[in-house]
Amino acid sequence: DRFVLQFSTGESVTVFGTGMVGRHPLAEPGEYFDTFVTIVDPEKSVSKTHVEFGQEAGIFWVSDRFSGNGTVVREPDAQPRRCEPGKRYRITRGTRVEIGEQFFIVS
């Protein structure tokens, strides 16, 4: 499936498969990702490699990569959830994912 990540910085990125988001996202040796999304964040509230994402059976998920400022998931009509690093969180379309002082909306 295709998902669009709409960033607070103004960019919009269409993603397929797996990926990483950060100021300078890098995979660890032996890891493979389809997409690397770089965010311009002069305040450096977003970690170099902040969050990873992917999909299973058409359902989008995110996982915090032990970032400095954490990741918060805000689904429509639900309480915000702070993500535990390394754990996958399923996301519905319309969800806002806060990474440091920036965010993106999944559509």
Summary of the structure (lengths in Angstrom):
residues: 107
radius of gyration: 12.4
end to end distance: 11.3
largest distance: 38.8
contacts: 320
relative contact order: 0.24
helix: 0%
strand: 44%
